[in-house]
């Protein structure tokens, strides 16, 4: 009873402090302790993310897919520390169950179940989950009976109050705050900046936050800025996966389209892009990139099938079959499209059966979202975003103007350098595979370490052993160990 009273008083004080309107500056480092909370991810990860959350918090549940996507973008580079700020101090059953599972090395699977259930669980429910996870039930029940982890929850609340954390979810990325359920772009931008900070001033987590501020210190809520694509900005955009390009390398205009095989607007845009290629021929290239929206049940497996077709040099034939027969994406349909496209069906079926390209599809989609792409189709015409399906007349006017300008410039520089030079001055990051951003003829710029790591991971996800080995080159130390772990999951030994 005493623990419950103490926890209630602390939480009430924490919430009341919100009236003071003190918040956190997203650009500031705060000295955030990890405490004794459960953690997962490599101990030597360059990025530590300390989270205050609650299983009954709707925003905490809704942000979980974003956090999963962040892990896909930065595999083996993130260490998560899970701290609790309960919404209901009279019912901490879910939080206690998660810590009891953590004591047996099963925090993450238990927490995943609890978030999915909205944290509204009773003793019988958490015992059922624990049994399904294979926990030692005698030990698990004893921990709940003795309220073994109640003091740990109270300690998390004390620390939240001291810092000025008043709501969930609240994240600190190497001490940098992110408040609430933000977009993947917000998280990825901060992670990139912190990776650069670690590279310039190496040190462990304690060193990275040692001189940080001790608590909330600014008026008002944190402003994480706009995450929408700016119509007047040119974005750095790579050429996607091998075999996904229609048009020559020296095309004057490059149209990169993020698309989804189950999206009706994408199906409407596909013939428009086909018309552009037919009209402008070698002056235009179309690059297809995968953004399988989570609410489209068959979109992901369709993308996997398309990548399997690309592995046999038949991506566009498969692409045309899928969009020309829009709405038919069951397994039998995918195999029918593969046969019509002239694929080796045995190899195609094997790729789908073992979900060979599943991680690649997820990572491609995450890289789009991290840039600010949140729907399909989204096109980048020489890096400039065009959102939604557009008529042929609209696209023709834009592309025609760029072709005319490009032809004039091509009188003075190689055509193959046009897109590369545009990308050299572009904004944003190519987070899927930086090595797929073209460079001007004869230019050899070494990728930064983090970019090389991304490129190697992309090659491993594509099951390209030779390219992965070449890109990894002489990488050593923790970067090499991270790559070995990620690539081993794809059957590639570095």
Secondary structure, 3 states (H helix, E strand, C coil): CHHHHHHHHHHHHHHHHHHHCEECCCCCEECCCCCCCEEECCCCCCEEEEEEECCCCHHHHHCHHHHHHHHHHCCCCEEEEEEECCCCCCCCHHHHHHHHHHCCCCHHHHHHHHHHCCCCCCHHHHHHHHHHCCCCHHHHHHHHHCCCCHHHHHHHHHHHHHHCCCCCCEEEECCEEEECCCCHHHHHHHHHHHHHHHHHCCCCHHHHHCCCECCCCEECCCCCCCCCCCCCCEECCCCCCCCCEECCCCCCEEEEEEECCCCHHHHHHHHHHHHHHHHHHHHEEEEEEECCCCCCCCHHHHHHHHHHHHHCCCHHHHHHHHHHCCCCCCHHHHHHHHHHCCCCHHHHHHHHHCCCCHHHHHHHHHHHHHHCCCCCCEEEECCEEEECCCCHHHHHHHHHHHHHHHHHHCCCCCHHHHHHHHHHCCECCCCCCHHHCCCCCCCCCCCCHHHHHHHHHHHHHCCCHHHHHHHHCCCCHHHHHHHHHHHHHCCCCC
